[in-house]
């Protein structure tokens, strides 16, 4: 018999655990995203709040979405001139099974994943593989 909790489906699942110095990598693995998808309604959204001072987690999630055949978009970060020295621009990524479910965000200026060539070298994180240096290098590269 299936547990009632297993049958509950959500319209949106929000993962907001990346602003600290440590990265809870297990929340961004391919297997974790598959679990989120299992608990999501068909037209539901997965929202990752990935603001971080030291790591650029965008390529990791874009690589996972590519492998899982999901559509994704991200917000435009604020420029440093709009922030105090201790602030980090809010960075979010949303994934969906169908591109049309992202349209309200795109209408507000969000950008679709663009399958940047640099991501060909980025492997999605899994329960068996995590490369914590790649997002650190991407953060340094973006700042230069």
C-alpha positions in Angstrom: 0.0 0.0 0.0 1.3 3.4 -1.0 1.9 5.9 1.8 -0.3 9.1 1.5 2.8 11.3 1.7 4.1 9.5 -1.5 1.0 10.5 -3.4 1.2 14.2 -2.5 2.4 16.3 -5.5 3.6 19.9 -5.4 3.2 22.8 -7.8 6.6 24.2 -6.9 9.6 22.8 -5.0 12.0 25.4 -3.7 15.6 24.6 -2.7 17.2 27.5 -0.8 20.3 26.2 1.0 23.3 27.6 -1.0 24.2 31.0 0.5 26.6 29.7 3.2 30.2 28.9 2.7 29.5 25.1 2.4 27.5 23.7 -0.5 25.0 21.0 0.3 25.9 19.3 -2.9 23.5 16.4 -2.3 20.6 18.8 -3.1 21.9 19.4 -6.6 22.6 15.9 -7.8 20.8 14.3 -10.8 19.3 11.8 -8.4 18.0 14.6 -6.1 16.4 16.4 -9.0 14.8 13.1 -10.1 13.2 12.8 -6.7 11.9 16.4 -6.9 10.4 15.6 -10.3 8.7 12.6 -8.8 7.0 14.8 -6.2 6.1 17.5 -8.7 2.8 17.9 -10.7 3.3 17.7 -14.4 3.4 21.4 -15.0 5.3 22.1 -11.7 8.5 24.1 -11.2 11.7 23.4 -9.3 13.2 26.7 -8.0 16.9 26.8 -6.8 18.1 29.9 -5.0 21.8 29.7 -5.7 23.2 33.0 -4.5 26.7 32.4 -3.2 29.8 34.6 -2.7 32.2 31.9 -3.7 30.6 29.4 -6.1 28.8 29.8 -9.4 26.3 26.9 -9.2 24.5 27.8 -12.4 26.6 25.5 -14.7 26.1 22.6 -12.4 22.3 22.9 -12.6 22.3 23.7 -16.3 24.3 20.5 -16.9 21.8 18.5 -14.8 18.8 20.0 -16.6 20.4 19.1 -20.0 20.9 15.5 -19.0 17.4 15.2 -17.6 15.9 16.9 -20.6 14.4 19.7 -18.6 14.0 23.3 -19.5 15.5 26.0 -17.4 15.8 29.7 -16.9 17.6 32.1 -14.6 17.1 35.6 -13.4 19.5 38.4 -14.3 21.8 39.2 -11.3 21.9 42.8 -10.1 25.1 44.7 -10.9 27.6 45.5 -8.0 26.6 49.1 -8.2 23.2 48.2 -6.8 24.6 46.3 -3.8 26.5 47.0 -0.6 29.9 45.3 -0.2 28.4 42.5 2.0 25.5 41.8 -0.3 25.2 39.1 -3.0 22.9 39.6 -5.9 20.0 37.1 -5.7 20.5 34.3 -8.3 17.8 31.9 -9.0 17.2 29.0 -11.4 13.9 27.5 -12.3 13.5 24.1 -14.1 10.4 22.6 -15.7 9.5 19.7 -17.8 7.9 21.9 -20.4 9.2 25.2 -21.7 5.8 26.9 -21.7 5.7 26.7 -17.9 8.6 29.1 -17.8 6.9 31.7 -20.0 5.7 33.9 -17.1 9.3 34.3 -15.9 10.6 34.9 -19.4 8.0 37.6 -19.8 9.5 39.3 -16.7 13.1 39.3 -18.1 14.4 35.9 -17.0 16.7 34.2 -19.5 16.6 30.6 -20.9 19.5 28.4 -20.5 21.6 28.9 -23.6 23.6 25.6 -23.7 26.9 27.6 -23.6 29.8 25.6 -25.1 31.8 25.9 -21.9 29.2 23.6 -20.3 30.1 20.7 -22.6 32.9 20.0 -20.1 30.7 20.4 -17.1 29.3 17.0 -15.9 26.2 17.0 -13.8 26.7 16.1 -10.2 25.5 12.7 -9.1 25.5 10.7 -6.0 28.8 9.2 -7.2 30.4 12.3 -8.7 30.7 15.9 -7.4 33.4 18.4 -8.6 33.3 21.2 -6.1 36.2 23.0 -7.8 34.3 23.6 -11.1 31.8 26.0 -9.6 34.6 27.8 -7.7 36.5 28.2 -11.0 33.4 29.4 -12.8 32.9 32.1 -10.1 36.5 33.3 -10.5 36.2 33.2 -14.3 33.0 35.3 -14.2 34.6 37.9 -11.9 37.6 38.4 -14.3 
